[in-house]
């Protein structure tokens, strides 16, 4: 029932019952008066649809030495790709692109001559990407840009560029390689002296103790200052800082001219390292065991992770997984999430049309020391691993983020 209260000519309040249809007419007339749409009504409030949210503005492009690298604007056209006939397994091919001042891919060079048979069929595909031009002192410039071409025996290809369309650095090593190829080289470590640490890190620890410091260098590469940023092993901090001061470095360069600069040096006290350590020679790094190789890391800036995930239960790259009753004789590339405790979550795989459940069983047995940020806090990490199976049920595992590519 609908009604309104009115007063009669005696002043008494009375309820007048109205029919529903009359109430609806009154409501319509009232709404028309508010919106200015009713017959004979005066203009009033107009109800409008709220504007659509605007896209979040992009952050500034990363810049160092007054240089901003080319940024991918239009992705590579996978429909133009002719798959190499010799490709039987997933592979990653390092390539150096030459990009002009308009952002067009002019040409490319191979890093490894043995990749010729793989890369020739990809020639058209590699020229379909379009970039926002790189800048030097705010002016467009031609660049040599190292990229990683990922080809899959089954699945779509992809190209990893140093800076993506969101202005984010995709791979910190690729980013610094790019600057160095174009004459803008951050400082680097050449050698590090022996040091001693009287501790016995246990395999049960979630993360290794570490010392992080910034080393300032003059234009000859000589240390002028060593500033401690953070240490979780205070008893041996002074000794390690002294070793940083006696280490040898290559200075920063801008267009071939040495300039003063600085870099971050992190010393990680991994398990199974014998003390005192052997002197560390950067040119011989690839010949060292995993933990010897990863005990000293350098960083031009606090970008990315201080330490990426490092294999824990397969330091030599081999694993004999539990629960595998029959061997696999195939290869697969798996996408994984490593959580902040070092446990692995399987996210999918290429090249494994059958045996996906078995592949998940293998991948989720992998254990890592978790990635650490520059405050030493464990972080989640998305990565790619390649798994090669043989008929003995042993799996060869490559953590792709630990691969090294020499672009020079």
N, C-alpha and C positions, 0 to 999 in steps of 0.2 A: 504494500500500500504506500502511496506517495501523498504528501500533503504539505501545506504551508500554514503558518500561524499568522492570523490577522486580528485586528481589533474591530469590533462592531461600533455603531455610532454611540453606544453607551459606554465605550472604553473597555469592555470586557474582551479578554483574549479568547479566540475561538480557532479551532482547527478546521481548515477547509481541505477536504480530500479531493485530490485531482486524479484523473485517469492517467495511466502510464503513458498513453500516446501524447497527452498534453505536456507531461513532464519532458518527454524526449524533444518535443518541439521547442520548449523553453531552453533546454540545454543547448540545442543546435543554434538558436538565436544568440544565446550568451557567448558561445564559442565564436560565432561569426563576429560579434562585437569586439572580442579580444583580438582576433586575427585581422580584423579589417576586411573580412570577406563576406560578412552577412549583408542582406539586402538593406540598403539605406543606412548602413552603419558607418560610423566614423573610423578612420584608420586607427589601429591600435597596435599591440604587440604582434610581431611576426615570429613564428616558430620556425627555425631553420635547422637542417641537419648539421651537426657539428663537423668541422672540417676533418678530413682524414689526417692521421698523424704523419708528420713529415719524416722522411728517412733520416737516420742519424748521420750527421756529417762525418766524413772520413777524417781520421787523424792526419797530421802532417806526414809527408813522406820521410822515411829515415834519411838522415844526412850526416856525413862525416867528411872532414877535409873540404867542406864546401861542395860536396858531391852528393847528388841524389841519383840512384841507379834507375834504369828504365823499369817501368811498372807494367805488368801484363794488363792490357785493356780488353782485348778480344781473345778468347781461348782458341787453342789449336783445333782445327777441324779434323776430327777422327775419321770422317767419311772419306777424306782424301788420302788416307794411309793405305799403302800396299804392304801387307805383312811380309817380312823377309821369309823366303822359302826355307831357309836354314834354321829358323827359330823353332826349337823343340821344347824350350823351358823359359821361364821368366828371366829377364835380364835387365840390367840397368846400364845405360851407355852414357858416359860423360861427353858433352859436346860444348864447344865454344861458339856462340852466335855472334855475328857482327850486325849491329843495329844502328841505323842511320839517325840523323837529326829529326826525322819525321816519325820515328818509331817503327820503321819497316825493317824486317829481317832481310838483309842483303845476302848473307852467305853464312856458312858455318865451317868449323874445323873440327876434325877428330882429335881426341886426346890420346887414344890408343889406336895405332895403325891396324891392329888386328880386328877392329870393329867395322872395317870397310864393307864387308859383305852384308852386315846387318843394317848399316845405316843408309846405304845407297837407295833401297826401296822406300826409305822414309823421307827422301829429299823434298818432295812437294809438301808433305805434312809439316815439316819443320819450318816452312816459309809461310804458313797460314796464320800464325799468331801475330797479333798487332799489339804494340806497346805504346804507352805514353812515353815520350822521349826522355832520356836521362839529362840531367842538368849538371853543369860545372859553373860555379859562381853565378847561378840563376840563368845561365845561357844553355840552350839545347846543344848537345854534343853527341858525337858518335861514340859507341861503346862496344867493347868486347864483353859478352855476358856468358858466363859458364852456367849451364843447365844440366839437369839429369833427366834423360829420356828413359821412361820405364815402359818396356814392351812385355806383354803377357801372352803366353801361348794360347790362352783363352781369356777374353776380356778386352776392355778398351785400354788404349795406351794413355799415358799422361806425361806431362813435362813439368818438372819441379823447377821453378824460377826463384831467384833470390828474394824478390819482393812481390807479393801477390796483389790482386786488384783492391784489397782492403787496406793496402799500405802496411801490411804486416810482413816482418821478416820470416820466411818459411823455414830457413835452415841457416843458422848463424855462421857455420863454416863456409857455406856457399856465398854468403853475403861478403865476408872478408876476402875470400878468393876473388870475388868480382872487383872489389876496390883495388886489390893488389895487381890484377891483370891490366888495369887501366892507369897504373902509375901511382896509386894512392895506397901505400902499404903501412899498416899499423906496426908497432914494434913487435919483435918476436924473440923467443928464447933460443939461444944457440946451444948452451950447455949449462949443466947444474952440478955443483960439486957433491961429493959424498956427505951424508949426514947420518947421525946416530939417534935412535929413539929407543929407550929402554921400556918398551911395552910389548905385550903379546896380545894383539887384538884377536878376539874370539870370532869364530864363524857364526856365533849366535847373535852378534850385534846387528842391529838393523841398519846402522850407517857408520861409516868410518870416522874417526877423529880427523880433524883437518886444521890447517892454518891458512888464512886468506889475507893477502897484503897487496898494496899498490906500490909498484916500483916506478919511480920517475927516472927518466933517462935524458942525457943531453944529446946533441946532434951526432956524437960519435958512438952512442950506445952505452956510455958509461953510467952506472947508477949514481944519481945525485941524492936520492932519498928513498927510504923504505918505510912505508906507513902501514902499521898493523890495522886491519879492518876487523877481523874476528878470529878467535882461536878456541878450539875445544880441548887443547892439550897444553895448558899454560906452563907445565914443567919443562917443555922442550921448545917453547915458542922462540926464545931468544936465539937458540942455536940455529933454528930454521931461518929466522930473519937474517942472521949473519950469513948463512949459505946463500940466501937471495942476493945479498950484497956482493958476494964473490962470484956469482953466476955471470955468464957472458951473454950479451944481448945484441940484436941487430936493431939499429935505430929506425924510427918511423921515416917514411919517404913520401915526398909530394912531387910528382913528375920527375922522379930520379934524383931529387935533391934531399939529403938527410935533414931532418928537422927534429927538434926536441919532442918528446911524447911520454906516455906512460902506459903501463899495462898491469893487469891483475894477475897474480900468481897464486894458485892454490896447491898446497901440498896435502895429499890424502894418505892417511896411514892405513892402507888396506891390510887385511890378513894375509898371511903366507909370504910376506916380504921379509927378507933377511936384512938385519941391521948389523953394522953400518951398510948403507946402500952403496952400489957401484955408481960412479959418475954417470950422469944422464947426458947423452949426446942426441940432439934432436934429429939429426940426419939418420940416426940408426934406430929411431923409435919403432919403425915397423918390424924390426927384428926381435923386439922384446916380447916377453910373455904379457898376457892381458893386464895383470895388476901392476907389473913394472912399467908398462906403457901408460897406464891411467893414473899413476901416483903423482904426476906433475901435470897440471893443466894451466894454460894461459888464456886470458880473455882480454881483448882490447877495451871492452866496456862491460857494464853489468847488464847485458842483454841475454835473454834466454836463461838457460840453466847453468849453475856452477858445475854440476856433475850430471851427466845423463845416466840412465839406468845401466848398471854393469852386471853381467851374468854372475850368478851366485852358485848354482848347483851344476853349471856346465862351463867352467872358466876356459877350458880348452876347445869349446865349441861342439863337443860331442855329448850325447845323452842316450842312455838306454832306458826308455820309458817303461814304467810298470803297466801291466794290464794289456800289453800288446802281444797277442798270441800268434799273430801271423805277420810276416814282414811286409812292408810296403816298398815297392820299387818305383817310386815316382818322386816328383818334386812339387812343392806348393809354396805360395807366398801368402802369409796370413797377416791380417790386421789384428793387433792386440792392444789392450789397455792394461798398463801396469799401474796398479794402485799405489797409494802412499806407503804400503807395507812391503811392496815388492812382489805381491801376488799378481798373477796374469789372468785376464779375462779375454776369452776368445771372441772376436767380433766378426769374423768372416774370413773367406779365403778365395784365392784365384788358383786355377790349375788343379783343383781337387774335386772334380765332378762326382767322384765316388769316394767313399771312405771319409766323408765329412765328420761323422761322429768319432771315428778313430783319430782324425786329425785334431779335433777338439780335445780328446783325451790326452794327446801328446802335449799340445800347446799349454794346457792348464797345469801341467807338471813343471813348467819352467819357473824358476825363481830368480829374482834380480835384487840387487841392492837398489833401493828406489832413487829416482832423480832427486837432486837437492837444489833449491834455489840459492840465491846469494846470501840468504839469512840462515842457511843450513837446514831449512825446513823441507821435509819430504813432500813431493808433488806427484800428482797423477801424470801419466805420460802416455801419449798415443804413438805407436810405432809399428814398423813393418819388420817381420822376420821371414827369412827364407829357410825352408826345411828340405833337406835332401835325404831321402831314405835309401838304405841299401838292404841287401837280402839277409843281413845279420841282425836286423831289428835295431841297429844303431842309427841315430838321427844326427845329421850334421846341421847345425843351426848357425845362421848368420843374423846378427842383430844389425839391421841395415844402418841405423844411426851411428854405429861405430865404424862403418866402412870409411876408408880414406881414398880420396881421388886427388891426384896431383895434376892440376890444370896448367902448370907452368913448364 
